[in-house]
Amino acid sequence: MLGKFLVDHMSEKIGETESLCPECLKVIPAVKVAENDNVYLEKTCPEHGHYKVLLWRGVADYKSLYNYACVPSKPEKLAITKDKDQIVCPLDCGLCEEHRQHTCLVVLEVTNDCNLKCPICFASANERYSFNPSMEEIRKMYQTALDHVGHPVCVQISGGEPTIRDDLPDIIRMGKEMGIDFIEVNTNGYRFAKDIDFLRQVKEAGVDSLYFSFDGLTSDVYMKTCGKDLLDFKLKAIENCREVEMGVTLVSIISPDINLHQIGDLIKFAKKNVPTVKGIHFQPLSYFGRFPIVPQDVNRTVLPDLLVEIEKQTNGELKVENFIPTSCTNVHCDVKSMSVLMEDGSLFPLTHRAMGPPKDTCCIATKTRQEISDLWRYIDESMEDTGGGEGTWDEFIQRARTNYLTISSMPFQDVWNVETERLRGCCIHTVTPDGRLIPFCLFNINSVHGKTLYRHEILEKYATKG
């Protein structure tokens, strides 16, 4: 029936997958179709009907990115040991035999409480129950990461808002002592703006960077994303980070209804605050957790929309072609660019699609080494073309060590656009108190009625009632 529907409407089927029903969360068949130069996901639940959601603008671009697909590195150890024919993906996750990609980042939640109650919150913080694991429970989650992930082990401490825990420095210190290689803290920065001494304690405990929510440069943006004007607090937090020499990645939720028009200004702001600001990550709004509306296509910012706006709002300083998939996760999940900030304030991009996809990607270590090799070879060729004088290359390398800016984006999947194919290739995993690693998007997905498959069902078992 669905096949006839597609033919009758002159659509081209370009892929098959499975998805979830937004109403009941049952696993249902889905197809990806090309129509009017857009890519859509179509699916039908026998009980709740047909759904069609925009995935991508530009069919040729969508197909071309498959060239960046790498040979995946399977997880080193599995928590789910069912036989493959007994597994129902994505309902038996943990990871299991079906998962195709190892973990590159572990998200460890130390609370679901927060010092704000934002109208947009993937964690639905401050609702229903209070999850604040003990130091011993956190130790066990660190150990799960160490047992299942090969070094280097990278952990993002998240929430809720981690800084509401006075023992956050102890949590960081414990992770480092156990052998976690890299720790970043995901924060709204509110406490760091008011308490620079606590920021110093966090740094001295061994944190490597902050993943800092920064949605815009005007008060009205924060009224919409956070429910209150936080601009001055955000700026003060960055000032304090500069004083204590703490590196920051800015993280901006992006919505066409809120702040899509501020992308260029956000990049300018990031440039002005290098080297304190190491990067900016644009996070197109995903509809899980707490969000204000049931989404329509007009409410979504898909990756091509974002890249077109970056090129437009930077007046071509950064172009669409400067953004490439990381090739670690699914090729349609993320993009990144790397640039050196030159003395005149301009960005010198190190990434370009003309370089082609990474080669010899049999494992993440090989992939990373090859990508770096490709990037620096591209720089070398570009510098040779400039005909710079003696010493130019050495000066450029020296500058690139500190004056760089990474710009990236990863729109998370929600219950409307989720694809099991992408979930099985995910490399960002939430660690749970019961010893599992679950793809971040899947962990947070909820139905239109607020029911989750994993988040509340797991964390509430380890929580106190609110």
N, C-alpha and C positions, 0 to 999 in steps of 0.2 A: 504493500500500500504506500509506504513511504517512498520507495523507488519510483512508483508511478507519479507520485506528487512532484518529485524532483524533475522528472523528464517533462511532465506537462508544463512546468514553469521555466523550462529552458535553463535549468541550473546544472552545473557540473559537479558531480560528486568527486571530491579529491581525497577523501579519507574516511575510515570507519574507526570508531572508538566506542567507549562506554562512558556514561555520565551518571548523574544523580537527579532524581526528581526533586524540584524545589519544595514540594509540599510534603512528601513522605520519606525522602532520602533513599528510596529504593534504587538499586542499580538498574539502569535502563540503556538500551542500545542508542547510539548517536552517530550521526554522520556529519562530516565537514563538507560544506558545499561552497562553490564559487558562484557568485551572482552579482552582476553590476559592478564588477571589479572589487567586490568585498568578499571576505571569507566569513561564513556563518557556521555556528553549531546548531544542528536541529536534532530534537529528541522528542519522543512521545512516551508518556506514562499511560498505561492502559486505564488507570483510575483518574488521573488528573489532567490529561490532555497534552497538547502539543506546545513545545517551546522552541523559540528561535532567537539566538543572541549573536551579536556581532563579535567576531574574534579579531579581525585584521582588515585593514584597508590596503588594497594593492595585492592582487592575486599572484602576479609574477614575483613580487618581492617576497611574499609568504613562501612560495615554492623554492626560491633561490636560497633561502636560509637553511634548507636541508643540507646544503653543501658543507655547512659548519658542524654537522653532527659528528660527534666523536665516538670511538669505540668505548663503551662504558666500562668502568671499573666496578665490579660487583662488590656489595658490602662484604667486609672482612669477616663478620660474624652476624648470625641471624638470631633474633629473639623469638621469632615464631617458627616452630619446627614442624608444623603440619606438613603432610605430603602435598605436593603441588596441586593434585586433583581435588584436594579438600579445601583449598583456599578460595575465598570469594573476595576479589579485589574490588573496592578498597575497604572492605568491612572487616578484614582480619589482619590489620596492619601492625607492624611492630619492630623491625622490618621482616619481610618474609622472602621466600624463594622467588616470588614474582618480581621483586625489586631489582632494578638493573643498574643502579648507580650508588656508589659509596657516599658517605657523609663528608661534606666539606665544611659545614658549619652546624654546630649544635646550639639550639636555643634552649636555655635553662631558665625556667620561670621560678623566681624566688618569692613571689607574691602575686595575688590578683587584686590587691588593694591599691589605692592611688590617692594622691593629694589633689586630684582634679576629677571631674566627672564629665568628660568630653562627650558631646553628642555623636562623635565618630570615634569608635574604639574597637579594634578587632578582638580584644580580650574581654569585652563587656565588663570592665573593671568596676569594682564596688557594687556588684549585684549578687544577690541570692546567698552567697556564702563567702567565707574568708579563707583563702589558701595562703598560708605562711609556713612552709616546710621548716622543720627543725634543721639544725646544722648537720645532724646525722643523716637526715633524709637528703639534704643537699649533697653530702659526701657520697651517698649511694648513687645519686644522679651523675655526679662527676665520674664515679667509677664506671658507670654504664658507658659513658662517653669513652673513657680510656680503654675499656674492654672491647668496644665495638668499632672504634675508629683508629686508623693508623696515624702515626705522627706525621706532620704536626697536627695536634688537636686544637681546634679553634672553637671557643665557646662564647656565645653572646648571652650575658645575664639580662633577663628581661622580666616583664610583669604584665599587668599592673605597672607600678612605678617602683623600681628597685631601691631608689634612694630613700624611700620611707622607712627602710630597715636600717636602724642604727648600726647593725652588725655587718653592713655591706662590706666594709674593709676586711673584716674577718672572713667573709665568704670568698672574697677575691684571693686573699692570702692563702686560704686553705686550698683553693684550686691550683694555685701556682706551686704550692708545696707538694701536691699530689702528682704534678707533672703535666698540667694543662699548659700548652705552649703559648696560646694567645687568648686573652680575655678582653672583650669589650662590653661596655654597659649601655644598654638601650634606655634612654632617659628623656623626660620632658624638660630637664634642666632647671626646674623650678627651685628645688632645694639648693642646687649648685649656685644659682643666682644670689641666693640669700645667705649662703654659708660657705664662704671660700675655704674655711678651715676643714670642713668635711670633704670638699673637693680635694684638698691636699692629702687628707688621710686615704682617700680612694686611690689617688695616684701613688702614694708611698706604699700602698698594699700590693701594687704591681699591675694595676689595670693598664692595658696597652692603648686603648682609645675609647672615645665616647661616640655612640650612635645617637645623635641628638635631633629630636624633632624640631623642625623649623619650617613652618608652612608658608610664610610670606613676610612681607616688609610693611604691611599696614595693619592697623588694629582690626579692621572689619574681617580680615581673613581669620584671625584667631577667635573672634566672636562666633564664627560659623564652625570652625573645626574643634575649638576647645570650650566654647561657651562663655569665655571671658577674654578680656584684652590682656594678652601676655607678652606683647611685643617688647616692652621695656625689660621684662624679666629675661626674655630670650637673648636680647643684646647684652645684658649684664652677665649672663652665664658665659657667653663667648668671651667677653672681656676678662672674666675670671680665669677661663681656660688659657687665655693668652698669658696671663700673669704667672700661672703655675706651670706653663709649658705642657699643656695637655692637648694632644691631637684630637680633632673632631671631624666626624663625617656628618654633614647636615642631611636630614631626612625630611623631605617635603611631600606630604599628601597632595596629590594633584587631582582637581576636579574642574570640568569646564564651567560648573556653576559657582566656583569659589575663587580659584587662583591660577588657572591655566595661563592667563594673560601676564602673570608675574614671573614666568620661567626665566626670561632674559634678565630681569632685575636680580633674581636669586643667584644666577651665575655671576653677575657683576659683583654682588655682595661676597660670594665665595672667593672670587679672585682677589678682592681687596683684603681679605682676611687670611690669605695664604702667608706663612705656612701653618698657622694654627688650624685652619680649615684644610683638611687633606682631600676632601671629596664632597660631592653632593649627590644624594641618591633621590631620584624622583619616584614617588610611590603612587601611581594612579589608584584612585580610590577603589577598593574592592568591597563588595557588599556582603560582609559577614561580621559577626559580633554586633556592635551597636552602630546603626547607621540610620539616617533620617528618612529614606524613601525606598520604595521598591523600584529597582533601576529599570530604565528604558535605554535603548541604544544611545540616545542623545545625551544621557548622563555619563556615558563611559568615555574614558580616554584610553584608547588602545595605543600600543607602542608606536605605530607609524604616526599617529596624531601628535604624540609627544615630540618625536624627532623632527617633524616638520616645523613645529613651533619653536624648537631650539634653534634650528637654522634661521628661521624668520626673525626671531627676537634677538639673536646675536648678530644679525646682519651678515650671516654667512661665515662668521669667525669659526663656528663649528657647523659642519654639514652633516646631513643624514648619513653620508658615506663614512664618517668618522666613528660611527657606532657599530660595533660588531657583537655577536653573541659570545658569551664566555665559553660556550661549548661544553661546560661541565654538566649543566642541567639541560633540559629540552631547549632546542634552538629558538623556540618561540616564547620562552619564558623571560629572557632578560637581554639587555644590551649594556655595553660599557664603552667609554672612551677614556684615553689617557692623554694628558697634555702637559707640556712644560710651560710655566708662566714666565714669559720673557720680561726683560727689563722695562720695555715700553708698555707693559700691562696687557699685552696680547697673549693669546694661547697658541702654542705650537703643537698641533695634534700629532700624536705618535701612532694613532690607530687609523686604519683606512681599509675599506673593503677591497680596494685594489690589490692589497697584499694577499688576498685570498684566504681561505680557511686554514686553520692550523693543521700541521701534518704530523704523522706518527703519533696519533692520540690514543695509544693503547692503554694508557693509564694516566691518572691526573698529574703525577709528577712529570712524566714525559711531556704531556700536553703543556704544562706550565712552562717548562724549560724551552720547549719549541716556540711557544707564543712569545716569550721574552726575546728569544733569539731573532724571531721574525720582526718584532717591534724595533729592536735596536739596529738591525740591518736596514730597516726602512729609514730610521733617523740618519744613519750613516750616509745612505744614498742621497737623502734630501739635503744634508749639509754639504755634500760634495757639489751638488748642483748650485748652491748659493755662491760658491767661489769665495768663501770667507778666508780671511787672512790667517797667518800662523797663530796657533793658540786658540782659534775659534772653537774647535771641537772640544778641547780640554775644558774651556770655560763653560761650554754648553753642558757637558757631563756634570761638572761641579754644580751648576745651577739646577740641573734636573734632579739632583739628590734631595733637595729640600723644597724647591719652588715648583711643585707639580700639583695638578688637580685631576682627580678622577671623577668622571660624571657617569652615573649608571642609572638603570631603571629595571624594576622587576614587578610587573603587575601581578598580584596574587590572584589565584583562581577562587571563585566563589561558587555557590551551588548552581548558578545559572550557566556558567561557562566552563565548569570543571571537566577535564578529560582524564580518564584513567591512564591513558598513554603517557601523559605528562607527569602524573603522580608517580608512576613507576620509574621515571627518570629523574626524580627530584633529589637534590643533594643538600637541601637545608631541612634539618630534622629537629623537631622538638623532643627533648628527652623527658620521660615521664617517671613519676615516683615508683611505678611498678616495673621499671627496667626495660622500657621499650623506646624506640626511636621512630617517630611518626612524621611524615612529610608535613611541613609547616602549614601549607594551605589546607590539607586534609584535616589536620588537628583542629583548625579553627572554623571550618565550614559548618554552617547551620542552615536549617530549613527556614522557610518564611515564618514559621511559628517559634523560632528560637531554639529548636532542638539541635544539638550537635551529635556527631558520631563519636567524638573523643574528648574534647575539652572538658565540658561539664561532667560527662559520665566518669572521667578519670579523676579530675582534680577534686570534685566534691567528696569523693571517698576519703580524701586526706585533709579535709577542711573542717572548719568550725562554721556553724550556721551564723549568717549575718543577722 
